Amino acid sequence: MSGMILPGNAVTSRSLSKAMGVSSTPVREALKQLEAEGVLASRNKSAFFVTAPTRGEFREILDIRLLLEGFAIRRAAQVATDENLAAFRALNAQYEAVLRDPTANRGRSLAPNFRFHFEIYRLAGSPLLMTTIEGLWLRIGPMLHEFVSHIPDHGDTAIEHRQMLDALARNDPDAAESALRADLIGAFEEIAKVLKD
């Protein structure tokens, strides 16, 4: 989901099973599942490559994410505790540390960004919602990684995260969703500039 394998790059069940130290059968089944979900496409029986969404597909994914992730953060805002907020703030601090490091590859910001968002969404208490959101992130992860890795400075992209944290601390679902929408739409607008139609 953090997009470490870039669009167009090939993966094989053999290389993955060797890297993970497991038999090739479960890896092959997982690759077939990812192909069925549109994350991978097959070149032959053993090689798969990461697909890249078009601008239209990316927009459709954004529209669905706005609904589902908006619902998740609204539910989280209703039940967030001080303990939850401490965990969210720690995750956001990791994200911001990567953004502030002038020597860091910006692609490294995706993993802490993912953890920040998903820790909040888990608070919604809906495993089915989480699985659905994860599937959408799988589709866009490679594009996000490719995009952020080539941008030297995103400005203060963590401002929306801080706004989400403030809204969660106030148990304010409207403000939490508004900050999330600004975060997702802002990222989409930048990435859409480089996507093919």
C-alpha positions as MATLAB code, in Angstrom:
seq = 'MSGMILPGNAVTSRSLSKAMGVSSTPVREALKQLEAEGVLASRNKSAFFVTAPTRGEFREILDIRLLLEGFAIRRAAQVATDENLAAFRALNAQYEAVLRDPTANRGRSLAPNFRFHFEIYRLAGSPLLMTTIEGLWLRIGPMLHEFVSHIPDHGDTAIEHRQMLDALARNDPDAAESALRADLIGAFEEIAKVLKD';
ca = [
       0.000    0.000    0.000;
       2.953    2.299    0.410;
       3.796    1.815   -3.269;
       7.330    0.524   -2.935;
       6.960   -1.398   -6.212;
       6.479    1.200   -8.918;
       4.037    1.090  -11.855;
       5.369   -1.050  -14.673;
       7.822   -2.925  -12.445;
       7.615   -6.707  -12.568;
       7.266   -9.082   -9.638;
       7.409  -12.860   -9.721;
       6.066  -15.411   -7.301;
       9.526  -16.974   -7.130;
      11.316  -13.741   -6.161;
       8.656  -12.825   -3.597;
       8.518  -16.285   -2.033;
      12.307  -16.310   -1.740;
      12.387  -12.804   -0.223;
       9.670  -13.682    2.297;
      10.926  -17.187    3.046;
       7.632  -18.892    2.225;
       6.493  -21.404   -0.354;
       5.517  -20.093   -3.769;
       1.921  -21.400   -3.630;
       0.502  -18.796   -1.199;
       2.486  -16.060   -2.929;
       1.122  -17.094   -6.313;
      -2.431  -17.069   -4.898;
      -1.887  -13.612   -3.388;
      -0.586  -12.303   -6.717;
      -3.655  -13.707   -8.490;
      -5.888  -11.980   -5.936;
      -4.089   -8.673   -6.509;
      -4.533   -9.179  -10.241;
      -8.269   -9.731   -9.719;
      -8.402   -6.466   -7.747;
      -6.693   -4.567  -10.576;
      -3.502   -3.844   -8.629;
      -1.382   -6.149  -10.796;
      -1.563   -7.408  -14.376;
       0.099  -10.586  -15.605;
       2.704  -10.764  -18.332;
       2.899  -14.541  -18.308;
       2.226  -17.365  -15.860;
       4.802  -16.221  -13.328;
       5.437  -12.509  -13.895;
       3.130   -9.696  -12.840;
       3.538   -5.952  -13.110;
       2.125   -3.091  -11.106;
      -0.615   -1.185  -12.906;
      -1.047    2.579  -12.851;
      -4.504    4.146  -12.802;
      -5.446    6.683  -15.446;
      -6.478   10.196  -14.403;
     -10.132    9.156  -14.688;
      -9.629    6.030  -12.576;
      -7.665    8.032  -10.026;
     -10.523   10.556   -9.831;
     -13.059    7.762   -9.365;
     -10.932    6.264   -6.588;
     -10.706    9.707   -4.959;
     -14.489   10.111   -5.038;
     -14.956    6.743   -3.341;
     -12.188    7.474   -0.829;
     -13.813   10.784    0.096;
     -17.007    8.948    0.972;
     -15.517    5.961    2.773;
     -12.632    7.669    4.530;
     -14.886   10.598    5.380;
     -17.310    8.171    7.018;
     -14.464    6.460    8.891;
     -12.986    9.680   10.289;
     -16.435   10.939   11.293;
     -16.995    7.780   13.321;
     -13.498    8.027   14.787;
     -14.094   11.649   15.809;
     -17.115   10.616   17.828;
     -15.153    8.180   20.009;
     -11.541    9.428   19.996;
      -9.921    9.442   23.439;
      -6.810   11.151   24.763;
      -5.008    7.815   24.453;
      -6.016    7.530   20.792;
      -4.889   11.096   20.153;
      -1.482   10.427   21.695;
      -1.016    7.510   19.284;
      -2.194    9.591   16.301;
       0.145   12.447   17.232;
       3.110   10.071   17.506;
       2.383    8.686   14.038;
       2.018   12.171   12.592;
       5.329   13.177   14.188;
       7.005   10.334   12.265;
       5.397   11.582    9.056;
       6.475   15.169    9.673;
      10.025   14.076   10.553;
      10.434   12.596    7.073;
       9.018   15.743    5.471;
      11.414   17.971    7.432;
      14.499   15.872    6.608;
      16.112   17.523    3.561;
      18.068   14.341    2.790;
      15.071   11.985    2.928;
      13.453   10.520   -0.142;
       9.889   11.832    0.051;
       8.662    8.343   -0.836;
       9.584    7.406    2.722;
       6.721    9.624    3.931;
       4.110    7.234    2.553;
       4.475    4.525    5.213;
       3.990    6.870    8.196;
       1.203    8.657    6.291;
      -0.507    5.307    5.741;
      -0.132    4.351    9.423;
      -1.521    7.729   10.532;
      -4.628    7.469    8.374;
      -5.316    3.813    9.060;
      -4.909    4.102   12.814;
      -7.624    6.760   12.736;
      -9.859    4.679   10.448;
      -9.509    1.612   12.694;
     -11.171    3.616   15.437;
     -14.351    3.554   13.320;
     -14.651   -0.096   14.372;
     -15.579   -1.542   10.977;
     -13.348   -4.314    9.583;
     -15.280   -4.361    6.296;
     -14.798   -0.618    5.867;
     -11.076   -1.034    6.566;
     -10.722   -3.800    3.982;
     -12.474   -1.689    1.362;
     -10.318    1.371    2.067;
      -7.170   -0.783    1.974;
      -8.145   -2.016   -1.490;
      -8.382    1.558   -2.746;
      -5.000    2.458   -1.242;
      -3.497   -0.597   -2.958;
      -4.632    0.775   -6.305;
      -3.028    4.192   -5.788;
       0.023    3.367   -3.648;
       2.446    2.936   -6.560;
       1.381    6.254   -8.113;
       1.718    8.048   -4.782;
       5.218    6.688   -4.288;
       6.307    7.626   -7.791;
       4.841   11.104   -7.425;
       6.167   12.041   -3.994;
       9.613   10.610   -4.701;
      10.169   13.148   -7.478;
       8.956   16.275   -5.706;
      11.681   17.969   -3.661;
       9.337   19.990   -1.445;
       5.626   19.552   -0.847;
       5.384   22.602    1.376;
       3.499   22.086    4.600;
       1.495   19.041    3.565;
       1.068   18.016    7.191;
      -1.188   20.978    7.966;
      -4.299   18.931    7.163;
      -3.042   16.184    9.477;
      -2.750   18.705   12.299;
      -6.246   19.972   11.504;
      -7.541   16.391   11.664;
      -5.856   15.937   15.039;
      -7.369   19.161   16.371;
     -10.838   18.103   15.192;
     -10.462   14.621   16.674;
      -9.392   16.180   19.990;
     -12.619   18.237   19.970;
     -14.669   15.188   18.898;
     -15.811   17.270   15.909;
     -16.801   14.966   13.004;
     -17.509   17.835   10.580;
     -14.105   19.467   11.049;
     -12.326   16.101   10.941;
     -13.958   15.206    7.638;
     -13.285   18.681    6.224;
      -9.558   18.412    7.014;
      -9.422   14.907    5.541;
     -11.137   16.084    2.355;
      -8.605   18.920    1.994;
      -5.769   16.403    2.433;
      -7.094   13.936   -0.150;
      -8.203   16.526   -2.714;
      -4.941   18.472   -2.440;
      -2.917   15.330   -3.107;
      -5.172   14.358   -6.005;
      -4.854   17.764   -7.675;
      -1.060   17.566   -7.624;
      -0.855   13.949   -8.782;
      -3.486   14.402  -11.514;
      -1.141   16.849  -13.254;
       1.199   13.991  -14.156;
      -1.336   11.220  -14.840;
      -2.293   10.086  -18.321;
      -5.903   10.344  -19.472;
];
